[in-house]
């Protein structure tokens, strides 16, 4: 059980805590590298704190201000918020000290809030401790490591709520390295509301455990994976292949001319090159669609979720390309980390206006087990994301039909409204009104 200590000293900011710890603590005695603070908590851990079930885009920045210290800042842009709304944010400061006694001494020196209530976040070991510097700033110790969670930018409506207190304490303890138990009000094997500390399940995202039907027809082998991977490289890099196919022979011709003199003795060279250029242009136009079809035909089925996003330096049609981190999970339970960018158009079947899953969405992919970066997203199956995508279209049609019917009062518009409602209900979509 975790040992929790409190007193009645005035609260201090996380920045103040950082200065106190860095100034007073001796250097660590071992030579292990400082961990990346952004990797100490997963996106699923931060979901209830920064998104409250809405989903959205999460960015993070890590830093190493001093020896034995690393920090992370997370910024979240929940779905449904206006583009100019300030992001929600939280910070983590992690300290690796010389030994347990030094770490406990630093914890004892930190300012405490007047909150004397016991923490409900219990750990598997008996040598963990935490204090609340304020309702939204928590300091936890595990062995010789300290972690400070500052959630003042998370916009919690009631940080004194039991679930919120548990979440903040549990995040600090987990970041410090402790193994946190489920809260006492939750039955074993279930997940608490507002709590997501296990990457195998999310309280606010029950779709995380969804798995598509196995694909027994996929008979991939390392050799076929390699051949398909090389083919996909050609199909998905049409611009590069066209550039190389045109300017490569020109460069070779220039070199041959300089070394062998005139090359006019080969008048058929241009005629032979025209079909090659035509094939490269066709690859540029149809290569991505063909690549998705090959993956859909030969790829292995897996569940996937977007775990975060990242900025790129690429622009496509005046759009700043965004990348997404993805975790794949096969039917055998094995996982693989990969990514895609929103100019890859890796969605099957293809659509004129391609839409992609966002952070927290769960969907189906077909991928090459030997090359996890080669995958296509299925938009027409029964995955949670595909179903939600279909329902958005169907419920939009219901809303439009209802508005037409109410405005026109025509019998045919009323019938169209009823038919749209039946279609949405048959697809399992919730409709209102």
C-alpha positions as CSV (number, residue, x, y, z in Angstrom):
1,X,0.0,0.0,0.0
2,X,1.3,3.5,-0.8
3,X,2.3,5.6,2.1
4,X,1.0,9.1,1.7
5,X,2.2,12.1,3.7
6,X,0.6,15.6,4.1
7,X,1.1,18.8,6.1
8,X,-0.4,22.3,6.1
9,X,2.3,24.4,4.4
10,X,1.1,26.8,1.6
11,X,1.1,25.4,-1.9
12,X,3.9,26.1,-4.4
13,X,4.0,25.9,-8.2
14,X,5.6,23.1,-10.1
15,X,8.3,25.6,-11.3
16,X,9.1,26.3,-7.7
17,X,9.3,22.6,-6.9
18,X,11.6,22.1,-9.8
19,X,14.0,24.8,-8.6
20,X,13.9,23.4,-5.0
21,X,14.7,19.8,-6.1
22,X,17.4,20.7,-8.6
23,X,19.1,23.1,-6.2
24,X,19.0,20.9,-3.1
25,X,19.5,17.4,-4.6
26,X,23.0,15.9,-5.1
27,X,23.8,14.4,-8.5
28,X,22.7,10.9,-9.2
29,X,25.3,8.2,-8.3
30,X,24.6,5.9,-11.3
31,X,25.2,6.7,-15.0
32,X,21.9,5.6,-16.4
33,X,20.6,8.1,-19.0
34,X,17.6,10.3,-18.0
35,X,14.4,8.9,-19.4
36,X,12.2,10.8,-21.9
37,X,9.5,12.2,-19.5
38,X,7.0,12.1,-22.4
39,X,7.3,8.3,-22.5
40,X,6.6,7.8,-18.8
41,X,2.9,8.2,-19.4
42,X,0.9,7.0,-22.4
43,X,-1.6,9.0,-24.4
44,X,-4.3,6.7,-22.9
45,X,-3.2,7.7,-19.5
46,X,-3.6,11.4,-20.4
47,X,-7.0,10.9,-22.2
48,X,-9.2,11.4,-19.1
49,X,-7.2,14.3,-17.9
50,X,-6.9,16.4,-21.1
51,X,-9.8,15.2,-23.3
52,X,-12.6,14.0,-20.9
53,X,-13.8,11.5,-23.5
54,X,-14.0,13.8,-26.5
55,X,-10.7,12.7,-28.3
56,X,-8.6,15.1,-30.2
57,X,-5.0,15.9,-31.1
58,X,-2.2,15.6,-28.5
59,X,1.3,17.1,-28.9
60,X,4.2,16.7,-26.5
61,X,7.6,18.3,-26.0
62,X,10.4,16.8,-23.9
63,X,13.4,18.5,-22.4
64,X,16.4,17.8,-20.2
65,X,17.1,20.9,-18.1
66,X,19.8,19.3,-15.8
67,X,21.5,16.0,-15.0
68,X,19.0,13.6,-13.5
69,X,16.0,15.7,-14.6
70,X,13.7,15.5,-17.6
71,X,10.4,17.3,-18.3
72,X,7.5,16.9,-20.6
73,X,4.7,19.3,-21.7
74,X,1.5,17.9,-23.3
75,X,-0.9,20.1,-25.2
76,X,-4.3,18.8,-26.1
77,X,-6.8,20.2,-28.7
78,X,-10.1,18.3,-28.0
79,X,-12.6,17.6,-30.7
80,X,-15.4,20.1,-31.0
81,X,-13.3,23.1,-29.8
82,X,-12.8,26.2,-32.0
83,X,-9.4,26.5,-33.7
84,X,-8.5,29.6,-31.8
85,X,-9.3,28.1,-28.4
86,X,-6.3,27.7,-26.1
87,X,-5.1,24.1,-25.7
88,X,-5.4,22.2,-22.5
89,X,-2.0,21.3,-21.1
90,X,-0.2,19.4,-18.4
91,X,3.4,19.1,-17.4
92,X,5.6,16.4,-15.8
93,X,8.9,16.9,-14.2
94,X,10.9,13.7,-13.4
95,X,14.0,13.5,-11.1
96,X,16.3,10.6,-10.6
97,X,18.2,11.1,-7.3
98,X,21.1,9.4,-5.7
99,X,19.1,7.0,-3.5
100,X,15.8,6.5,-1.8
101,X,16.7,8.5,1.3
102,X,17.7,11.5,-0.7
103,X,14.5,11.3,-2.7
104,X,12.4,11.0,0.4
105,X,14.2,14.0,1.9
106,X,13.4,16.1,-1.1
107,X,9.7,15.0,-0.9
108,X,9.5,15.9,2.8
109,X,10.9,19.4,2.0
110,X,8.2,20.2,-0.6
111,X,5.4,22.6,0.3
112,X,2.2,20.8,1.1
113,X,-1.4,21.9,0.7
114,X,-3.9,21.7,3.5
115,X,-5.4,18.6,2.0
116,X,-5.0,15.9,4.7
117,X,-7.2,13.3,3.0
118,X,-5.6,9.9,2.3
119,X,-4.8,9.1,-1.3
120,X,-7.0,6.4,-2.9
121,X,-4.1,5.6,-5.4
122,X,-2.5,2.5,-3.9
123,X,0.5,0.8,-5.3
124,X,1.8,-2.7,-5.4
125,X,4.9,-1.8,-3.3
126,X,5.0,-0.4,0.2
127,X,7.7,2.1,-0.4
128,X,5.9,4.7,-2.4
129,X,4.8,8.1,-1.2
130,X,3.2,11.3,-2.5
131,X,2.1,14.8,-1.3
132,X,-0.3,17.3,-2.8
133,X,1.4,20.7,-3.3
134,X,-2.0,21.9,-4.4
135,X,-5.2,20.3,-5.7
136,X,-3.6,20.1,-9.2
137,X,0.1,19.8,-8.4
138,X,1.1,16.3,-7.1
139,X,4.6,15.1,-6.2
140,X,5.2,11.3,-6.0
141,X,8.2,9.2,-5.0
142,X,9.1,5.7,-6.1
143,X,12.4,4.4,-4.8
144,X,14.9,7.1,-5.8
145,X,12.7,8.8,-8.4
146,X,10.4,11.8,-8.0
147,X,7.7,12.9,-10.4
148,X,5.8,16.2,-10.3
149,X,2.4,16.4,-12.2
150,X,1.1,19.9,-12.8
151,X,-2.5,19.7,-14.2
152,X,-3.5,23.4,-13.7
153,X,-3.9,23.7,-17.5
154,X,-6.1,20.7,-17.8
155,X,-9.4,22.5,-17.0
156,X,-10.7,20.0,-14.5
157,X,-14.2,21.2,-13.5
158,X,-13.9,19.6,-10.0
159,X,-10.4,18.5,-9.0
160,X,-11.7,17.5,-5.6
161,X,-13.9,14.8,-7.1
162,X,-12.9,11.4,-5.9
163,X,-12.2,10.1,-9.4
164,X,-10.1,13.2,-10.3
165,X,-8.1,12.9,-7.1
166,X,-7.4,9.3,-7.8
167,X,-6.4,10.1,-11.4
168,X,-3.9,12.8,-10.5
169,X,-2.3,10.8,-7.7
170,X,-2.1,7.7,-9.9
171,X,-0.5,9.6,-12.8
172,X,2.2,11.0,-10.5
173,X,2.9,7.6,-9.0
174,X,3.0,5.9,-12.4
175,X,5.3,8.5,-13.8
176,X,7.6,8.0,-10.8
177,X,7.8,4.3,-11.7
178,X,5.3,2.7,-9.3
179,X,2.7,0.1,-10.3
180,X,-0.7,1.6,-9.5
181,X,-3.6,-0.6,-8.4
182,X,-7.2,-0.2,-9.5
183,X,-9.2,2.2,-7.2
184,X,-10.9,0.6,-4.3
185,X,-14.4,1.3,-5.6
186,X,-13.8,-0.8,-8.8
187,X,-14.4,-4.5,-9.0
188,X,-11.3,-6.6,-10.0
189,X,-10.9,-6.9,-13.7
190,X,-12.9,-3.8,-14.6
191,X,-11.8,-0.2,-15.2
192,X,-12.8,2.8,-13.2
193,X,-14.7,5.8,-14.7
194,X,-12.3,8.6,-15.5
195,X,-9.3,6.3,-15.0
196,X,-7.0,4.9,-17.8
197,X,-3.7,3.6,-16.5
198,X,-3.6,0.4,-18.5
199,X,-2.8,0.5,-22.2
200,X,-4.9,-2.6,-22.7
201,X,-8.1,-0.8,-21.9
202,X,-9.5,2.7,-21.5
203,X,-12.4,3.7,-19.3
204,X,-13.3,6.6,-21.7
205,X,-12.6,4.6,-24.8
206,X,-14.2,1.1,-24.5
207,X,-13.4,0.5,-28.2
208,X,-9.7,0.0,-27.4
209,X,-10.3,-3.7,-26.8
210,X,-12.1,-4.2,-30.1
211,X,-10.5,-6.7,-32.4
212,X,-11.5,-7.4,-36.1
213,X,-12.2,-11.0,-37.2
214,X,-9.0,-13.0,-37.9
215,X,-7.9,-13.2,-41.5
216,X,-7.0,-16.9,-42.1
217,X,-6.6,-16.4,-45.8
218,X,-3.6,-14.2,-45.4
219,X,-0.5,-16.4,-46.1
220,X,2.2,-13.9,-45.9
221,X,5.9,-15.0,-45.9
222,X,9.0,-12.9,-45.5
223,X,9.8,-13.3,-49.2
224,X,6.3,-12.2,-50.3
225,X,6.4,-9.3,-47.8
226,X,9.7,-8.1,-49.3
227,X,8.4,-8.3,-52.9
228,X,5.2,-6.5,-51.9
229,X,7.2,-3.9,-50.0
230,X,9.4,-3.1,-53.0
231,X,6.3,-2.9,-55.2
232,X,4.6,-0.5,-52.8
233,X,7.7,1.7,-52.7
234,X,7.4,2.2,-56.4
235,X,3.6,2.7,-56.4
236,X,3.6,5.1,-53.5
237,X,6.5,7.3,-54.7
238,X,5.1,8.3,-58.1
239,X,6.7,11.8,-58.2
240,X,10.2,10.4,-57.3
241,X,9.9,7.6,-59.8
242,X,8.8,10.0,-62.6
243,X,11.6,12.3,-61.8
244,X,14.1,9.5,-61.8
245,X,12.7,7.9,-64.9
246,X,13.0,11.2,-66.9
247,X,16.1,12.8,-65.6
248,X,18.0,9.6,-64.9
249,X,18.4,8.6,-68.6
250,X,19.2,12.2,-69.5
251,X,22.0,12.2,-67.0
252,X,23.3,8.9,-68.3
253,X,23.1,10.2,-71.9
254,X,25.1,13.3,-70.9
255,X,27.7,11.1,-69.3
256,X,27.9,8.7,-72.3
257,X,28.2,11.7,-74.7
258,X,31.1,13.1,-72.8
259,X,32.9,9.8,-72.6
260,X,32.1,8.3,-76.0
261,X,31.3,11.2,-78.1
262,X,28.1,11.4,-80.0
263,X,25.3,8.9,-79.2
264,X,23.3,9.6,-82.4
265,X,24.0,6.0,-83.4
266,X,21.0,5.0,-81.2
267,X,18.0,6.8,-82.8
268,X,15.5,4.4,-81.1
269,X,16.4,5.6,-77.6
270,X,13.6,8.2,-77.5
271,X,11.1,5.9,-79.0
272,X,11.9,3.2,-76.3
273,X,11.7,5.8,-73.6
274,X,8.2,7.0,-74.4
275,X,6.5,3.9,-73.0
276,X,8.6,4.1,-69.9
277,X,7.5,7.7,-69.3
278,X,3.9,6.8,-70.0
279,X,4.1,4.0,-67.4
280,X,5.6,6.4,-64.9
281,X,2.9,8.9,-65.4
282,X,0.3,6.1,-65.0
283,X,2.0,5.1,-61.8
284,X,1.8,8.7,-60.6
285,X,-1.9,8.9,-61.2
286,X,-3.0,5.4,-60.2
287,X,-0.1,4.1,-58.0
288,X,-1.6,4.9,-54.6
289,X,-5.0,3.3,-55.4
290,X,-3.2,0.2,-56.7
291,X,-1.1,0.0,-53.6
292,X,-4.2,0.1,-51.4
293,X,-5.8,-2.6,-53.4
294,X,-2.7,-4.8,-53.1
295,X,-2.6,-4.3,-49.3
296,X,-6.3,-5.1,-49.1
297,X,-5.8,-8.3,-51.1
298,X,-2.6,-9.6,-49.5
299,X,-2.3,-7.7,-46.2
300,X,-2.9,-9.2,-42.7
301,X,-5.8,-7.9,-40.7
302,X,-5.1,-6.0,-37.4
303,X,-6.7,-3.6,-35.1
304,X,-5.1,-0.2,-34.8
305,X,-5.5,3.1,-32.9
306,X,-3.9,6.5,-33.4
307,X,-1.9,7.3,-30.3
308,X,-0.8,10.9,-31.2
309,X,0.1,13.3,-33.9
310,X,3.2,15.2,-35.0
311,X,3.9,18.2,-37.3
312,X,5.8,17.8,-40.6
313,X,7.6,20.3,-42.8
314,X,5.6,19.2,-45.8
315,X,2.8,21.1,-47.6
316,X,0.3,19.5,-49.9
317,X,-2.2,21.7,-51.8
318,X,-1.6,24.6,-49.3
319,X,-2.3,22.2,-46.5
320,X,0.3,21.6,-43.7
321,X,0.7,17.8,-43.7
322,X,0.1,16.2,-40.3
323,X,1.5,12.9,-39.2
324,X,-0.1,10.3,-36.9
325,X,1.5,7.8,-34.6
326,X,-0.3,4.4,-34.8
327,X,-0.2,1.2,-32.8
328,X,-1.2,-2.0,-34.5
329,X,-2.4,-5.1,-32.7
330,X,-2.7,-8.5,-34.6
331,X,-5.1,-11.3,-33.7
332,X,-2.2,-13.0,-31.8
333,X,-1.9,-10.0,-29.5
334,X,1.4,-8.8,-30.9
335,X,1.7,-5.1,-31.4
336,X,3.8,-2.9,-33.7
337,X,4.3,0.9,-33.7
338,X,4.1,2.7,-37.0
339,X,2.8,6.0,-38.4
340,X,1.2,7.6,-41.5
341,X,0.8,11.1,-42.8
342,X,-2.4,12.7,-44.1
343,X,-1.1,13.0,-47.7
344,X,-0.6,9.2,-47.9
345,X,-4.2,8.6,-48.9
346,X,-3.9,5.1,-47.4
347,X,-7.7,4.5,-47.0
348,X,-9.6,1.7,-48.7
349,X,-11.9,1.9,-50.5
350,X,-10.7,5.3,-51.9
351,X,-12.9,8.4,-51.6
352,X,-12.8,11.7,-53.3
353,X,-12.6,13.4,-49.9
354,X,-10.4,11.2,-47.7
355,X,-11.0,11.3,-44.0
356,X,-8.6,9.7,-41.5
357,X,-8.9,8.4,-37.9
358,X,-7.9,10.7,-35.2
359,X,-6.2,10.1,-31.8
360,X,-8.2,7.5,-29.8
361,X,-10.1,6.2,-32.8
362,X,-10.0,2.4,-33.2
363,X,-10.0,1.0,-36.8
364,X,-9.0,-1.9,-39.0
365,X,-5.9,-2.1,-41.1
366,X,-4.4,-4.6,-43.5
367,X,-0.6,-4.5,-43.3
368,X,2.6,-6.4,-44.1
369,X,3.8,-8.1,-40.9
370,X,7.4,-7.7,-42.0
371,X,7.0,-4.0,-42.9
372,X,4.5,-2.4,-40.5
373,X,4.7,1.0,-42.3
374,X,2.9,-0.6,-45.2
375,X,-0.8,-0.6,-44.3
376,X,-4.1,0.6,-45.6
377,X,-7.0,1.7,-43.4
378,X,-10.3,0.0,-44.0
379,X,-13.3,2.4,-44.0
380,X,-16.0,0.0,-44.9
381,X,-15.9,-2.7,-42.2
382,X,-17.5,-2.8,-38.7
383,X,-14.6,-1.2,-36.8
384,X,-15.7,1.5,-34.3
385,X,-14.2,4.3,-36.4
386,X,-15.8,3.0,-39.7
387,X,-19.1,2.6,-37.9
388,X,-19.0,6.1,-36.5
389,X,-18.0,7.5,-39.9
390,X,-21.0,5.8,-41.5
391,X,-23.3,7.0,-38.8
392,X,-22.2,10.6,-39.2
393,X,-23.1,10.4,-42.9
394,X,-26.5,8.8,-42.2
395,X,-27.5,11.1,-39.3
396,X,-26.5,14.1,-41.4
397,X,-28.9,12.8,-44.1
398,X,-31.6,12.4,-41.4
399,X,-31.1,16.0,-40.2
400,X,-31.2,17.4,-43.7
401,X,-34.4,15.4,-44.6
402,X,-36.0,16.5,-41.3
403,X,-35.3,20.2,-42.0
404,X,-36.7,19.9,-45.6
405,X,-39.8,18.1,-44.3
406,X,-40.5,20.7,-41.6
407,X,-39.9,23.6,-44.0
408,X,-41.8,22.3,-47.0
409,X,-44.6,20.3,-45.3
410,X,-44.7,18.2,-48.5
411,X,-45.6,14.6,-48.2
412,X,-42.7,13.4,-50.3
413,X,-40.2,15.2,-48.0
414,X,-41.8,13.6,-45.0
415,X,-41.5,10.1,-46.6
416,X,-37.8,10.9,-47.4
417,X,-37.3,11.8,-43.7
418,X,-38.8,8.5,-42.6
419,X,-36.7,6.5,-45.0
420,X,-33.5,8.3,-43.9
421,X,-34.4,7.6,-40.3
422,X,-35.0,3.9,-41.0
423,X,-31.7,3.6,-42.8
424,X,-29.8,5.1,-39.9
425,X,-31.6,2.9,-37.4
426,X,-31.0,-0.2,-39.5
427,X,-27.3,0.6,-39.5
428,X,-27.3,0.8,-35.7
429,X,-26.9,4.6,-35.5
430,X,-28.5,6.6,-32.7
431,X,-30.8,9.4,-34.0
432,X,-32.6,12.1,-32.1
433,X,-35.9,13.7,-32.7
